[in-house]
Amino acid sequence: MSETPTSGFRSRLFAALYDRVLAPSEEAGLAERRRELLAQANGRVLELGAGTGINVPYYTDAAESIVMTEPDSNMLKRLRRKIAASPQARFIEVGSADAGNLPFPDASFDTVVSTLVLCTVPDPERTLEEVHRVLKPGGRLLFMEHVLGKGSTARRQHLVARPWAAVACGCRCDRPTHDTISASPLELQELEHGRMPKATKFLSPLIQGRAIRPKA
Ligand SMILES: C[S@@+](CC[C@H](N)C(=O)[O-])C[C@H]1O[C@@H](n2cnc3c(N)ncnc32)[C@H](O)[C@@H]1O
């Protein structure tokens, strides 16, 4: 994996504030969702867009080895620090990778993890094709993503999507990610709709679940 330097004031600020901004949501239930989701991660695990490494403490011994990827150098710095301080550090490899062009061979992971990432990658369809490619047959994508809601929430999300993306480093609040996963080569196995606790209305609709790479 290579180092892809990402610079710019916005990227530095986003990385510096990320954990603090998310803390009220984490404390109000998002952390519990991460724990439930990541308890299912097993075997050789790849995490996409790992950010500051919020997921690091939630992996269990079922995850035999973990590759955490992140393309933003400001996030990557924090991710490396979090991993170095973790008791699981020796099982975790870290590096820069674009989820739309993963530097890994076909069928090389049992689990891929994506939390709050499909909102930000430039091409979610391409990312899901890559996830399908690097998963072993029967391997699983575990996801938790904020998504397009319904009715007045959806209207508000479409209105604020562009300005929000400009301040939040490309995060789109109006992506129908559940439809994108359903239309991908992965097979949706479990889908739960919920809310991101303590989030503003346009970031609140949340999905969590599991999709697999079919065996044949
Ligand atoms: C909202 S943060 C989520 C961080 C973390 N996964 C979490 O659950 O808190 C979105 C992350 O996606 C990363 N990202 C942006 N473009 C990406 C890409 N093309 N491939 C992989 N990750 C990307 C960002 O750098 C950022 O760390």
The ligand as an ORCA input file, in Angstrom:
! r2SCAN-3c Opt
* xyz 0 1
  C     -16.899     10.088      7.632
  S     -15.290      9.417      7.621
  C     -15.548      7.794      8.372
  C     -14.369      7.329      9.177
  C     -14.568      5.980      9.883
  N     -14.756      4.907      8.928
  C     -15.716      6.001     10.853
  O     -16.491      5.056     10.896
  O     -15.799      6.940     11.645
  C     -15.109      8.984      5.894
  C     -13.743      8.407      5.605
  O     -13.697      7.947      4.237
  C     -12.420      8.270      3.742
  N     -12.422      8.286      2.265
  C     -12.651      9.325      1.437
  N     -12.482      8.950      0.154
  C     -12.145      7.646      0.179
  C     -11.819      6.696     -0.823
  N     -11.829      7.015     -2.116
  N     -11.481      5.451     -0.433
  C     -11.474      5.114      0.876
  N     -11.773      5.968      1.864
  C     -12.113      7.212      1.525
  C     -12.160      9.643      4.332
  O     -10.796     10.018      4.253
  C     -12.641      9.445      5.758
  O     -11.654      8.947      6.597
*
